Amino acid sequence: MFFYRSFLLIIILFLSISSVFAEEKLQSFKCNSLASAKACDNSCENIGQIDFDVEIGEQSSIINIVQFRDKHTSSSSLEGCIVENKMSWQCVSEDSFSKTEHYMVNGGYWWSLRYKMLDGNDDVTQGCAK
């Protein structure tokens, strides 16, 4: 009887820990236009996977992003975000030479990076995840 209870306790513990760490990664795409990124349509190219961890604080919230491309993994954090919940948030940052936008709306994610180049043109990259 003791063995059965111990075994059952271990199984329950394992299942609860697994469910905490089994976050779903989204497929990440690079898009040719902002409209395609917002729609996350079939014209966008699959570039890997992406995972989000949303830390909601009383004063500010942080979005931690982990990107998986080929055999490479990179991570970044977005601060000063406006967060409704883990599936709806926005992070916008702008300075003299760049503007970055990250939006999660009802679980759909899109981003845009704009850099002002010395020749007066903008270098724009955008994408999405679903």
Order of alpha helices (4+ residues) and beta strands (2+ residues): alpha-beta-alpha-beta-beta-beta-beta-beta-beta-beta
